[in-house]
């Protein structure tokens, strides 16, 4: 029986050496994790069998070594069962903890919390790493009230605006701007009406300055005659509000196309300005003008850059990405005799 003890010792040493090898250890770990219940039952049965055999052969001095090694082997297998239960429980606890945390921070759960703004404030301050202790409250208030779309009803997608600029009189005093605006209005708060405000510079005694609606289309249908108009004059500007009924349909995307005519005194307003009313995704602007003008585009507060092509009588600019309310661009218009346009080129 001493040979049996020696063999058991060699087997134990071999197993210990094998477990020190990472590849073998990972393979055994995967095997056990995939067949955990049966492995634990097997360990338990082997341990009990070792104890039973050790009791059966415990009859004299000759079998004492075999009895010792069988008992120790049984101890190892039963200890393996105990250790396996603990490690498996620990893995289960970690998995349970992860699921609880994921559920706690899920959108569905956060929407039901009344302290969601406090959570956002604390997370934002942590992200800023307390770099702005004196002005962090002001920064976060602007982000929450202006840049977070909590109160708006929708956003603009693929916004395009096309300007055609020319003088209308021989004295080159009044400018005519023909503007075509088109975009997809993606609405997430359903409203039956859509409203658009347009502004034109106009002195109170100026009878020639005008702001006229040429056409108003929704999803390709001309609704110009059904548009309701309200207007006011204030601070040297005429403001017109156009209100149209939105058709009922399954989705909430509306393709809006508006064409306007503005006539105003050039010396009173040199620039063409776009300031987004709500979040806008992707913007393209084209400007066609006569040889009387020189034009240059300047971004206005946008986080990214415009790709601009500037030719002698043509300007095209594209912005890929998102811009927030009150961001946009300004096209500087000047008389050509004061500037010399450069060859067609791309500016970045």
LOSEMI-716665 format. One record per residue: residue in three letters; x, y, z of N, C-alpha, C in turn. Coordinates in steps of 0.001 Angstrom, whole numbers, padded with zeros to 6 digits, always signed. Example, Ala and Ser with C-alpha at 12.3 -4.5 7.8 and 13.67 -1.06 7.14 Angstrom:
BEGIN
ALA+013190-005690+007800+012300-004500+007800+013200-003300+007800
SER+012850-002250+007080+013670-001060+007140+012900+000030+007870
END
This chain:
BEGIN
UNK+000812-001209+000000+000000+000000+000000+000852+001268+000000
UNK+002135+001101+000387+003014+002263+000306+003172+002732-001135
UNK+003092+001815-002088+003155+002204-003497+001947+003065-003881
UNK+000774+002711-003329-000428+003521-003579-000255+004924-003031
UNK+000342+005018-001841+000571+006350-001267+001525+007156-002130
UNK+002574+006481-002631+003542+007162-003485+002901+007649-004779
UNK+002038+006820-005324+001336+007208-006564+000423+008407-006319
UNK-000305+008394-005192-001177+009519-004857-000371+010799-004684
UNK+000809+010697-004073+001669+011857-003898+002115+012419-005247
UNK+002498+011522-006146+002911+011967-007483+001768+012644-008230
UNK+000551+012087-008087-000613+012679-008750-000877+014079-008216
UNK-000784+014253-006883-001008+015570-006283+000026+016580-006753
UNK+001314+016152-006776+002365+017047-007260+002155+017418-008718
UNK+001740+016456-009534+001487+016726-010954+000360+017748-011128
UNK-000706+017580-010327-001831+018523-010415-001419+019928-009988
UNK-000577+020006-008940-000118+021324-008482+000703+022012-009560
UNK+001619+021252-010199+002432+021824-011276+001558+022283-012433
UNK+000561+021485-012799-000325+021851-013905-001121+023112-013594
UNK-001551+023250-012322-002338+024425-011951-001509+025699-011967
UNK-000184+025568-011862+000680+026752-011928+000813+027287-013345
UNK+000393+026529-014337+000458+026971-015736-000819+027750-016077
UNK-000687+029031-016527-001875+029882-016766-002864+029286-017751
UNK-002368+028700-018852-003278+028149-019852-004117+027022-019292
UNK-003456+026120-018537-004191+025001-017940-005171+025505-016890
UNK-004714+026485-016102-005580+027028-015060-006827+027685-015642
UNK-006673+028453-016721-007822+029097-017357-008762+028067-017974
UNK-008170+027016-018580-009011+025971-019160-009834+025253-018113
UNK-009211+024946-016973-009947+024295-015889-011016+025224-015335
UNK-010675+026516-015244-011645+027493-014736-012865+027572-015636
UNK-012647+027592-016965-013773+027627-017900-014591+026338-017834
UNK-013887+025221-017706-014581+023937-017623-015474+023870-016392
UNK-014910+024334-015268-015678+024287-014024-016842+025268-014068
UNK-016600+026488-014601-017653+027499-014622-018812+027090-015516
UNK-018524+026355-016599-019592+025927-017506-020368+024713-016980
UNK-019709+023906-016137-020367+022707-015595-020294+022708-014074
UNK-020553+023840-013499-020342+024019-012066-021090+023005-011199
UNK-022407+022793-011354-023116+021884-010434-022562+020463-010469
UNK-022307+019939-011692-021826+018561-011796-020406+018422-011254
UNK-019571+019416-011438-018214+019360-010910-018226+019331-009393
UNK-019084+020157-008799-019168+020184-007343-019695+018859-006790
UNK-020654+018276-007459-021168+016961-007041-020075+015903-007156
UNK-019302+015960-008254-018206+015017-008445-017147+015149-007365
UNK-016778+016421-007050-015801+016657-005989-016291+016062-004666
UNK-017557+016320-004362-018117+015850-003103-018108+014312-003031
UNK-018500+013650-004120-018536+012184-004130-017134+011592-004004
UNK-016163+012199-004715-014794+011705-004617-014269+011839-003189
UNK-014561+012986-002554-014135+013184-001178-014739+012157-000239
UNK-016048+011894-000391-016711+010898+000455-016149+009498+000206
UNK-015901+009180-001074-015349+007861-001403-013965+007679-000767
UNK-013141+008733-000822-011811+008645-000212-011911+008380+001287
UNK-012822+009079+001949-013002+008859+003375-013507+007441+003650
UNK-014456+006977+002817-015008+005632+003018-013940+004561+002831
UNK-013096+004714+001796-012034+003727+001548-011001+003753+002673
UNK-010674+004968+003162-009698+005058+004253-010200+004364+005510
UNK-011496+004473+005765-012066+003764+006914-012071+002252+006702
UNK-012282+001843+005469-012370+000411+005167-011019-000261+005298
UNK-009940+000414+004875-008625-000213+004898-007878+000052+006197
UNK-008459+000821+007117-007774+001139+008381-007802-000057+009303
UNK-006913-001003+009038-006916-002236+009825-005571-002544+010453
UNK-004486-001883+010039-003177-002203+010606-002136-001182+010223
UNK-000880-001476+010664+000212-000569+010413+000540-000449+008928
UNK+000328-001523+008191+000710-001526+006770-000144-000577+005934
UNK-001330-000370+006386-002253+000484+005610-002364+001894+006165
UNK-001511+002220+007176-001648+003530+007800-001305+004656+006827
UNK-000252+004500+006029+000122+005555+005073-000958+005758+004017
UNK-001493+004642+003512-002564+004752+002516-003778+005436+003122
UNK-004071+005080+004361-005217+005716+005043-004995+007222+005163
UNK-003757+007608+005508-003433+009029+005675-003622+009802+004370
UNK-003066+009221+003295-003153+009929+002012-004567+009942+001438
UNK-005320+008906+001672-006720+008914+001232-007522+009960+001985
UNK-007276+010101+003279-007990+011120+004054-007616+012526+003591
UNK-006312+012732+003319-005892+014052+002853-006473+014356+001468
UNK-006529+013309+000632-007148+013515-000692-008624+013856-000548
UNK-009296+013155+000342-010701+013478+000610-010862+014886+001137
UNK-009912+015312+002018-009946+016691+002524-009832+017704+001377
UNK-008912+017416+000440-008712+018328-000686-009977+018474-001540
UNK-010619+017334-001828-011821+017399-002664-012972+018088-001939
UNK-013150+017796-000644-014223+018459+000111-013922+019944+000298
UNK-012634+020247+000505-012251+021665+000571-012485+022353-000771
UNK-012259+021605-001860-012544+022156-003184-014007+022486-003359
UNK-014870+021627-002798-016307+021910-002850-016615+023198-002099
UNK-016044+023323-000907-016275+024515-000089-015770+025773-000790
UNK-014542+025684-001330-013963+026836-002028-014749+027178-003299
UNK-015203+026153-004008-015994+026401-005212-017296+027111-004919
UNK-017935+026722-003798-019190+027388-003423-018941+028851-003105
UNK-017831+029124-002389-017540+030511-002017-017225+031366-003252
UNK-016356+030842-004135-015988+031630-005325-017179+031821-006256
UNK-017997+030782-006402-019165+030917-007258-020143+031929-006671
UNK-020288+031897-005356-021156+032884-004698-020615+034288-004897
UNK-019277+034426-004829-018662+035739-005038-018904+036241-006455
UNK-018768+035340-007442-019045+035736-008831-020498+036133-009005
UNK-021364+035369-008385-022790+035690-008475-023077+037040-007832
UNK-022396+037312-006696-022594+038593-006021-022105+039746-006902
UNK-020941+039554-007570-020432+040601-008463-021385+040823-009638
UNK-021908+039734-010205-022851+039854-011309-024128+040549-010859
UNK-024596+040184-009670-025798+040816-009121-025565+042311-008885
UNK-024383+042627-008350-024039+044031-008104-024001+044819-009405
UNK-023387+044232-010448-023308+044907-011751-024703+045149-012324
UNK-025584+044142-012224-026941+044294-012755-027713+045364-011994
UNK-027506+045404-010673-028186+046419-009856-027710+047814-010245
UNK-026385+047987-010425-025843+049294-010804-026338+049711-012186
UNK-026340+048750-013144-026829+049059-014498-028289+049485-014471
UNK-029074+048812-013674-030497+049156-013577-030676+050495-012882
UNK-029846+050759-011874-029955+052006-011116-029676+053217-012009
UNK-028702+053075-012922-028336+054192-013781-028984+054102-015164
UNK-029945+053227-015352-030637+053134-016632-031547+054343-016835
UNK-031823+054649-018111-032671+055802-018422-034066+055648-017827
UNK-034583+054428-017859-035929+054177-017331-036009+054506-015850
UNK-034980+054125-015103-034986+054402-013668-034741+055882-013385
UNK-033790+056490-014114-033456+057892-013867-034632+058813-014174
UNK-035450+058447-015173-036600+059292-015511-037626+059338-014383
UNK-037616+058364-013502-038574+058322-012397-038056+059019-011146
UNK-036799+059413-011159-036225+060068-009987-036561+061551-009987
UNK-036844+062070-008804-037161+063483-008658-035907+064327-008460
UNK-034800+063682-008131-033552+064410-007898-032591+064259-009066
UNK-033128+064068-010266-032281+063834-011426-031379+065033-011714
UNK-031854+066255-011491-031031+067438-011728-029876+067511-010736
UNK-030117+067125-009477-029032+067106-008496-027975+066076-008880
UNK-028418+064914-009375-027474+063885-009818-026632+064416-010970
UNK-027285+065083-011936-026558+065623-013085-025554+066687-012637
UNK-025966+067553-011708-025059+068596-011225-023827+067988-010553
UNK-024038+066975-009725-022908+066346-009033-021980+065641-010014
UNK-022563+064942-011006-021735+064269-012017-020952+065286-012838
UNK-021590+066387-013224-020924+067409-014033-019774+068063-013261
UNK-020003+068348-011981-018931+068942-011176-017757+067977-011039
UNK-018071+066690-010946-017001+065693-010861-016211+065635-012169
UNK-016927+065704-013311-016244+065688-014605-015361+066916-014786
UNK-015811+068064-014284-015008+069280-014383-013878+069306-013366
UNK-013899+068328-012421-012837+068191-011419-012660+069475-010607
UNK-013777+070141-010351-013769+071350-009511-012783+072407-010011
UNK-012664+072511-011361-011759+073516-011918-012348+074924-011849
UNK-013681+075007-011768-014324+076328-011772-015213+076467-010538
UNK-014642+076498-009352-015480+076520-008144-016360+077754-008032
UNK-015903+078892-008573-016661+080140-008413-017728+080326-009496
UNK-017512+079738-010668-018449+079977-011776-019109+078694-012262
UNK-018865+077582-011578-019438+076312-012045-020961+076346-012040
UNK-021565+077009-011057-023034+077091-011007-023580+077825-012220
UNK-022916+078911-012635-023360+079669-013814-023179+078853-015086
UNK-022045+078139-015193-021797+077313-016380-022862+076239-016515
UNK-023146+075537-015418-024110+074435-015462-025524+074939-015714
UNK-025854+076125-015218-027192+076683-015463-027396+076996-016939
UNK-026363+077550-017581-026457+077853-019015-026586+076562-019821
UNK-025782+075548-019465-025856+074273-020178-027241+073661-020036
UNK-027787+073708-018832-029091+073080-018571-030226+073840-019261
UNK-030185+075174-019197-031309+075963-019712-031229+076220-021211
UNK-030008+076315-021752-029840+076713-023155-029541+075519-024048
UNK-028575+074692-023656-028090+073645-024544-028820+072318-024388
UNK-029418+072060-023242-030197+070839-023096-031597+071071-023661
UNK-032038+070255-024613-033352+070476-025248-034505+069985-024383
UNK-034665+070597-023205-035720+070150-022294-037057+070842-022561
UNK-037026+072001-023226-038253+072760-023426-038643+072904-024894
UNK-037733+072565-025804-038039+072740-027223-038923+071601-027719
UNK-039534+071811-028880-040486+070846-029429-039897+069985-030540
UNK-038692+070334-031007-038078+069560-032073-036725+070140-032449
UNK-036155+069646-033531-034875+070171-033999-034844+070143-035527
UNK-033869+070871-036109-033709+070953-037551-032662+069940-038008
UNK-032930+069295-039131-031994+068337-039706-031738+068699-041159
UNK-030451+068689-041555-030046+069016-042935-030620+070369-043372
UNK-030223+071389-042654-030694+072759-042912-029932+073336-044109
UNK-030680+073876-045074-030087+074474-046267-030688+075859-046478
UNK-029819+076827-046772-030285+078178-047066-029532+078685-048296
UNK-030298+079268-049207-029761+079733-050491-030106+081203-050654
UNK-029075+082051-050791-029270+083498-050963-028932+083901-052402
UNK-029734+084816-052936-029426+085491-054203-029482+086989-053931
UNK-028332+087665-054082-028193+089057-053676-027936+089939-054899
UNK-028627+091072-054952-028391+092048-056028-028959+093396-055604
UNK-028473+094452-056239-029050+095788-056029-030302+095929-056888
UNK-031256+096726-056415-032516+096905-057140-032620+098288-057773
UNK-031683+099189-057501-031757+100538-058052-030403+100937-058617
UNK-030438+101911-059521-029198+102354-060162-028258+103036-059182
UNK-028789+103633-058155-027959+104302-057157-027268+103309-056217
UNK-027658+102045-056334-027113+100975-055485-027268+101304-053997
UNK-028485+101696-053697-028802+102014-052304-029574+100876-051630
UNK-030486+100241-052405-031313+099159-051846-030862+097800-052382
UNK-030857+096838-051514-030436+095491-051843-031642+094553-051814
UNK-031635+093601-052744-032695+092587-052772-032075+091231-052428
UNK-032632+090595-051406-032165+089283-050972-033293+088282-051158
UNK-033100+087349-052083-034059+086273-052307-033543+085035-051553
UNK-034282+084609-050551-033820+083533-049673-034725+082312-049803
UNK-034101+081163-049997-034819+079894-050007-034271+079029-048876
UNK-035139+078683-047952-034744+077930-046755-035469+076596-046775
UNK-034729+075508-046573-035351+074183-046537-034646+073333-045483
UNK-035417+072518-044801-034883+071648-043751-035960+070654-043341
UNK-035523+069633-042623-036455+068668-042044-036656+069018-040580
UNK-037903+069251-040240-038237+069567-038846-038654+068279-038155
UNK-037805+067814-037230-038072+066569-036503-038715+066931-035168
UNK-039969+066627-035077-040757+067031-033913-040889+065875-032929
UNK-040583+066120-031644-040773+065077-030645-041801+065466-029589
UNK-042303+066688-029647-043477+067090-028869-044531+067525-029878
UNK-045569+066729-030030-046544+066973-031092-047321+068264-030856
UNK-047333+069092-031892-048127+070332-031885-048836+070437-033223
UNK-050037+070999-033249-050788+071070-034510-050305+072162-035449
UNK-049480+073101-034935-049078+074244-035755-047565+074409-035734
UNK-047083+075024-036822-045656+075335-036917-045513+076824-037165
UNK-044591+077454-036433-044429+078890-036503-042993+079236-036869
UNK-042831+080212-037758-041504+080648-038180-041467+082169-038195
UNK-040422+082724-037583-040295+084184-037483-039195+084669-038412
UNK-039476+085764-039149-038516+086376-040054-038374+087860-039720
UNK-037146+088380-039875-036847+089762-039496-036168+090473-040657
UNK-036493+091738-040834-035869+092569-041871-035650+093977-041317
UNK-034461+094530-041596-034162+095900-041168-035004+096888-041965
UNK-035613+097853-041244-036496+098812-041928-036683+100050-041060
UNK-036373+101192-041629-036672+102442-040930-038176+102692-040943
UNK-038653+103395-039960-040103+103560-039830-040713+104360-040986
UNK-039939+105286-041567-040448+106096-042681-039976+105588-044034
UNK-039433+104382-044069-038907+103817-045309-040013+103007-045987
UNK-040535+103544-047095-041636+102874-047789-041158+101808-048759
UNK-039880+101812-049093-039383+100879-050098-038926+099550-049477
UNK-038509+099567-048236-038066+098333-047583-039244+097378-047414
UNK-039015+096101-047708-040104+095111-047692-039619+093762-047158
UNK-040566+093002-046663-040343+091611-046299-041563+090831-046783
UNK-041378+090024-047820-042505+089347-048455-042308+087829-048435
UNK-043384+087127-048150-043386+085674-048233-043798+085267-049648
UNK-042915+084529-050334-043222+084077-051688-043920+082722-051658
UNK-043383+081794-050884-044012+080475-050801-043671+079821-049461
UNK-044585+078956-049034-044411+078200-047792-044915+076788-048079
UNK-043998+075809-048018-044363+074435-048334-044067+073513-047160
UNK-044966+072546-046966-044781+071508-045963-044919+070165-046665
UNK-043852+069387-046634-043819+068075-047312-044172+068203-048792
UNK-043703+069296-049397-043921+069506-050822-045251+070136-051183
UNK-046153+070297-050229-047466+070891-050488-047424+072391-050180
UNK-047877+073196-051131-047875+074647-050976-049032+075074-050065
UNK-048690+075661-048912-049708+076109-047949-049630+077617-047752
UNK-049066+078309-048747-048854+079752-048623-050159+080488-048324
UNK-051231+080120-048990-052503+080819-048815-053125+080564-047441
UNK-052737+079466-046788-053315+079137-045485-052474+079669-044319
UNK-051318+080262-044624-050433+080733-043564-051029+081969-042897
UNK-051029+081971-041569-051493+083126-040803-050311+084031-040479
UNK-050518+085330-040650-049439+086296-040500-049731+087260-039356
UNK-048713+087487-038542-048748+088551-037540-047414+089274-037593
UNK-047419+090592-037385-046184+091344-037518-046109+092465-036500
UNK-044870+092918-036275-044650+094047-035370-043409+094806-035813
UNK-043352+096077-035445-042196+096906-035751-041572+097369-034439
UNK-040252+097125-034318-039582+097475-033069-038089+097611-033310
UNK-037499+098656-032758-036050+098872-032807-035499+098861-034233
UNK-036216+099502-035142-035740+099608-036514-035823+098320-037298
UNK-036653+097370-036867-036807+096100-037567-038277+095741-037665
UNK-038620+095122-038786-039951+094577-038937-039866+093054-038762
UNK-040710+092534-037888-040723+091102-037592-042060+090522-037995
UNK-042015+089460-038803-043240+088793-039245-043226+087343-038767
UNK-044332+086933-038154-044502+085552-037712-045464+084838-038653
UNK-044989+083732-039229-045807+082929-040138-046197+081632-039424
UNK-047481+081363-039394-047989+080178-038697-048764+079303-039666
UNK-048392+078016-039703-049032+077080-040634-049477+075836-039884
UNK-050546+075224-040394-051052+073978-039814-050187+072813-040276
UNK-049806+071952-039336-049039+070756-039675-049995+069615-039998
UNK-049799+068935-041123-050697+067823-041476-050519+066651-040508
UNK-051580+065919-040304-051521+064737-039445-050960+063564-040242
UNK-049982+062881-039650-049409+061704-040298-048766+060820-039244
UNK-048304+059653-039677-047792+058661-038728-046485+059096-038084
UNK-045545+059593-038895-044266+060021-038310-044301+061504-037988
UNK-043261+061974-037321-043211+063364-036858-042145+064171-037577
UNK-041786+063781-038809-040808+064508-039611-041542+065321-040674
UNK-041220+066606-040751-041855+067489-041724-040767+068200-042526
UNK-040900+068161-043852-039964+068861-044726-040517+070260-044974
UNK-039806+071267-044468-040241+072659-044567-039418+073358-045644
UNK-040099+074135-046497-039414+074946-047499-040079+076315-047558
UNK-039281+077347-047320-039798+078729-047265-038971+079590-048215
UNK-039662+080394-049004-038981+081334-049895-039433+082747-049559
UNK-038443+083628-049338-038716+085001-048915-038016+085994-049824
UNK-038572+087207-049821-037921+088329-050496-037771+089470-049503
UNK-036522+089955-049391-036249+091103-048527-035652+092234-049371
UNK-036169+093409-049178-035604+094601-049818-035348+095615-048714
UNK-034120+096055-048607-033774+096980-047525-032564+097812-047938
UNK-032325+098885-047196-031229+099794-047495-029905+099136-047093
UNK-029005+099016-048059-027774+098270-047833-026919+098897-046737
UNK-026856+100211-046661-026034+100877-045660-026538+100682-044237
UNK-027769+100184-044092-028304+099944-042753-028049+098519-042265
UNK-027730+097614-043183-027487+096227-042776-026569+095570-043811
UNK-025291+095462-043452-024315+094915-044396-024269+093381-044391
UNK-024820+092748-043399-024544+091332-043167-025787+090460-043289
UNK-025550+089185-043652-026576+088151-043628-026268+087229-042444
UNK-027233+087112-041545-026971+086399-040293-027945+085251-040110
UNK-027403+084118-039681-028226+082974-039302-027905+082618-037860
UNK-028931+082619-037025-028810+082211-035632-029871+081152-035363
UNK-029426+079937-035091-030359+078815-034974-031321+079008-033806
UNK-032584+078741-034070-033595+078828-033016-033583+077608-032119
UNK-033157+076483-032651-033090+075251-031861-031898+074438-032346
UNK-031716+073273-031819-030595+072421-032225-030713+072111-033716
UNK-029604+072257-034420-029564+072033-035863-028477+071030-036186
UNK-028820+070009-036968-027867+068979-037366-027565+069116-038851
UNK-026343+069495-039161-025848+069686-040537-026461+070942-041162
UNK-025599+071753-041731-026010+073025-042326-025232+073272-043610
UNK-025948+073753-044622-025307+074143-045877-025863+075491-046305
UNK-024981+076401-046671-025395+077729-047116-024730+078027-048453
UNK-025515+078604-049370-025003+079030-050667-025402+080481-050895
UNK-024466+081224-051427-024706+082636-051701-024283+082943-053135
UNK-025250+083413-053925-024978+083888-055283-025159+085403-055293
UNK-024159+086109-055785-024223+087566-055738-023598+088149-057000
UNK-023928+089392-057286-023436+090056-058490-022027+090592-058242
UNK-021449+091127-059293-020086+091663-059201-020015+092932-058355
UNK-021165+093423-057867-021162+094620-057039-020718+094330-055603
UNK-020617+093029-055234-020399+092677-053829-019141+091842-053650
UNK-018693+091848-052422-017690+090896-051952-018258+090280-050676
UNK-018104+088964-050502-018708+088268-049365-017681+087392-048660
UNK-017856+087268-047365-016987+086394-046562-017801+085848-045391
UNK-017671+084549-045121-018448+083912-044061-017618+083774-042793
UNK-018259+084099-041660-017633+083954-040354-018521+083081-039470
UNK-017986+082019-038868-018771+081203-037941-019172+082015-036716
UNK-020250+081613-036117-020754+082325-034937-020999+081333-033805
UNK-019952+081093-033009-020092+080306-031790-020229+078812-031963
UNK-020089+078296-033192-020297+076859-033414-019108+076072-032863
UNK-019330+074844-032368-018221+074056-031813-017277+073492-032858
UNK-017729+073364-034106-016891+072821-035171-016478+073881-036166
UNK-016089+073441-037362-015620+074355-038405-016455+074213-039673
UNK-016579+075314-040399-017192+075311-041721-016135+074979-042776
UNK-016568+074245-043800-015757+074078-044997-016313+075033-046039
UNK-015514+076022-046427-016022+077133-047231-015320+077197-048583
UNK-016111+077323-049631-015599+077568-050975-015994+078982-051379
UNK-015014+079813-051661-015267+081216-051976-014735+081530-053357
UNK-015659+081921-054268-015285+082321-055622-015635+083793-055822
UNK-015507+084231-057046-015710+085662-057300-017143+086094-057052
UNK-018109+085296-057509-019514+085668-057335-020303+084545-056667
UNK-019605+083707-055916-020275+082543-055340-019578+082125-054046
UNK-020380+081803-053049-019861+081312-051770-020685+080105-051341
UNK-020001+079049-050932-020671+077865-050420-019967+077415-049154
UNK-020752+077126-048124-020190+076687-046852-021004+075515-046314
UNK-020307+074543-045766-020952+073366-045184-020456+073163-043761
UNK-021404+072821-042903-021081+072493-041512-021653+071114-041215
UNK-020785+070180-040870-021211+068815-040556-021182+068621-039048
UNK-022342+068327-038498-022422+068138-037054-023557+068933-036459
UNK-023522+069028-035155-024606+069662-034399-024196+071062-033966
UNK-025097+072000-034122-024938+073321-033538-026131+073589-032618
UNK-025894+074412-031617-026895+074646-030591-027625+075960-030838
UNK-028701+076214-030082-029430+077477-030258-028517+078689-030131
UNK-028821+079701-030949-028095+080967-030995-026688+080831-031580
UNK-026407+079708-032212-025166+079541-032957-025482+079542-034454
UNK-024504+079850-035268-024752+079879-036709-023604+080504-037469
UNK-023911+081531-038274-022885+082174-039079-023321+083595-039410
UNK-022339+084367-039875-022582+085718-040393-021818+085859-041700
UNK-022524+086260-042758-021876+086536-044044-021662+088041-044138
UNK-020420+088440-044206-020074+089851-044325-020186+090268-045782
UNK-021072+091208-046068-021246+091745-047423-020621+093135-047501
UNK-019793+093340-048515-019171+094653-048718-019220+094990-050209
UNK-019114+096255-050497-019095+096680-051898-017785+096228-052552
UNK-017891+095768-053785-016736+095165-054462-015599+096155-054655
UNK-015915+097456-054826-014842+098410-055068-013931+098586-053854
UNK-014412+098146-052701-013604+098257-051485-012757+097013-051233
UNK-013053+095889-051941-012336+094635-051738-012018+094001-053082
UNK-011018+093137-053085-010618+092431-054294-010757+090937-054041
UNK-011773+090284-054648-011976+088864-054404-010808+088033-054906
UNK-010504+086977-054147-009405+086079-054510-009911+084965-055398
UNK-009005+084227-056067-009435+083098-056914-010192+082066-056087
UNK-010990+081257-056818-011797+080248-056150-010892+079306-055356
UNK-011196+079108-054100-010355+078287-053241-011208+077718-052122
UNK-010667+076756-051426-011357+076158-050288-010660+076640-049019
UNK-011467+077150-048089-010941+077642-046828-011407+076712-045725
UNK-010542+076405-044772-010872+075483-043693-010704+076193-042361
END
